[in-house]
Amino acid sequence: MKKILTASIVGLSMTVAGLAFAEPVKIGVITTLSGGGAGLGVDMRDAFQLAIKQSGNKDIELVVEDDAQKPELAVQIADKMIQSDKVDLMTGIIWSNLAMAVVPSVVAQDIVYLSPNAGPSALAGAKCNKNYFNVAYQNDNFHEAMGQYANKDYKKTFILAPNYPAGKDSLTGFKRYYKGELAGEIYTQVGQTDYAAEIAQIRDSGADSVFFFLPGGMGIAFMKQYAQSGVNIPVLGPSFSFSQDVLPAVGDAALGVKNSASWSHDLDNEANKNFVEAFKAEYKRLPSIYAAQSWDTANLIVSALAKASVKDKDAFRAALKAADFKSVRGEFTFNTNQHPIQNIYVREVVKEDGVLTNKIIATAFEKHGDAYADQCKM
């Protein structure tokens, strides 16, 4: 279902070369609003919409459509947005397999795409493009942080992830920094809901820890079954499996789990405090990392529009690359491949005022880039 959302408060003056102007800007948002991954896309959409509203720029129009987590549908929507809706920019995709299906064609048509989540390695390296900006991370990054952190306490880790680009990047990233032995390595099916066989392998593996990347409904199913299995091997993961949108469904089984992220609601900076307060006031829930990344993506776009017309592609790309906005993550810059350089933290799942959430307990990396930037020839 398509919705067209337009911010309805006082317009923001924009300048280029000292001359004030305002022009309509149409942004196509393709994200997952139905099925097992809907919670991720809903948080993305809600935060993006709220950030545009709060910017005061009434000239930004959002065209939002549901990809239903289907690559072929996402491709059809992207083509329609470019050919019929005449969008100026695109964003919104959560899943890396959808990004790989959509982004190369979009940027080849000279449309700027800004990723609020998916960060496949191919788009960070050999297939980087001047029209592609990732405002979230490169897929390996959070998993690299947990590999680094696991070295502190564990010698034999069992690792698993879904068999799609982000899953492969996940385990590659973990192994890049982990110095211990692997008790096992499994790629599961995308959308899988029964993990009895995998849990049995973990039980028999002799592992002293488990690292898994299973976003959305996959992680909920795994953690519930893991808790019920009686296997008490400590669990580690990236933030996606313990994000604010999934914790209520996982329940107390998540308490104490360590996970990695570039953001947490308790990060102590003014931009983050304002974001968390605004999101809670608007939607009556705590934001997730998907919401935080989407909020930053929207505010990056607003900051670039204040400097350059979206019609002047060179100037607009330069304005994006400058990253002249207040990130909820604190210090934020783009690497040479237009992916973030940022801190990555270790969080622990806790309960605050009866609500499951995360708190930062360590910093895994400071000003961390990705392993693929040197393959990018921009």
Disulfide bonds with the S-S distance in Angstrom:
Cys128-Cys376 2.08
